[in-house]
């Protein structure tokens, strides 16, 4: 295994885990604004509820960026590794 590919895969994995943990945090925060007796919302509805409750928050942008960058780095690192 090359050292560069290892670091790219590790960085991609850590970014993807960070983005996933931010998504879980956002969904938990949006559940706090949701009434208890109402029916459950889907994942997009919880993100929209979070955006409505916290309009100036940059967490959804950070979440998407870290998830997409992490997946891209994982793919690049694996392509370098298998090449």
C-alpha positions as CSV (number, residue, x, y, z in Angstrom):
1,X,0.0,0.0,0.0
2,X,1.3,3.4,-0.8
3,X,1.5,6.0,1.9
4,X,-0.4,8.7,-0.1
5,X,-3.3,6.3,-0.8
6,X,-3.4,5.4,2.9
7,X,-3.7,9.0,4.0
8,X,-6.3,9.8,1.4
9,X,-8.5,6.8,2.5
10,X,-8.1,7.7,6.2
11,X,-8.9,11.4,5.6
12,X,-11.9,10.4,3.5
13,X,-13.1,8.0,6.1
14,X,-12.8,10.6,8.9
15,X,-14.5,13.3,6.9
16,X,-17.4,10.9,6.0
17,X,-17.8,9.9,9.7
18,X,-17.7,13.6,10.7
19,X,-20.4,14.4,8.2
20,X,-22.5,11.5,9.3
21,X,-22.2,12.6,13.0
22,X,-23.2,16.1,12.0
23,X,-26.3,14.7,10.2
24,X,-27.2,12.7,13.3
25,X,-26.8,15.9,15.4
26,X,-29.0,17.9,13.0
27,X,-31.7,15.2,13.1
28,X,-31.6,15.1,16.9
29,X,-31.9,18.9,17.1
30,X,-34.8,19.0,14.6
31,X,-36.5,16.3,16.6
32,X,-36.5,18.7,19.6
33,X,-38.5,21.2,17.7
34,X,-41.0,18.5,16.5
35,X,-44.2,18.0,18.7
36,X,-44.2,14.8,20.6
37,X,-47.7,13.6,19.6
38,X,-47.1,14.3,15.8
39,X,-46.2,11.5,13.4
40,X,-42.5,10.9,12.6
41,X,-40.8,12.8,9.8
42,X,-38.5,11.5,7.1
43,X,-34.9,12.5,6.8
44,X,-35.4,15.4,4.4
45,X,-38.3,16.7,6.5
46,X,-36.1,16.8,9.6
47,X,-33.4,18.7,7.6
48,X,-36.1,21.2,6.5
49,X,-37.4,21.5,10.1
50,X,-33.8,22.2,11.3
51,X,-33.4,24.9,8.6
52,X,-36.6,26.5,9.6
53,X,-35.8,26.4,13.3
54,X,-32.2,27.6,12.9
55,X,-32.1,29.6,9.6
56,X,-28.5,31.1,10.1
57,X,-26.9,27.8,10.9
58,X,-24.1,26.6,8.6
59,X,-24.2,23.0,9.9
60,X,-26.2,21.6,6.9
61,X,-23.6,23.0,4.5
62,X,-20.7,21.7,6.6
63,X,-22.4,18.3,6.8
64,X,-23.0,18.0,3.0
65,X,-19.5,19.3,2.2
66,X,-17.8,16.9,4.6
67,X,-19.9,13.9,3.4
68,X,-19.3,14.6,-0.3
69,X,-15.6,15.3,0.2
70,X,-15.1,12.2,2.4
71,X,-16.8,9.9,-0.2
72,X,-14.8,11.5,-3.1
73,X,-11.5,11.0,-1.1
74,X,-12.4,7.4,-0.3
75,X,-13.1,6.7,-4.0
76,X,-9.9,8.4,-5.1
77,X,-7.8,6.6,-2.5
78,X,-9.2,3.3,-3.4
79,X,-8.6,3.9,-7.1
80,X,-5.0,4.8,-6.4
81,X,-4.6,1.8,-4.2
82,X,-6.0,-0.7,-6.8
83,X,-4.2,0.8,-9.7
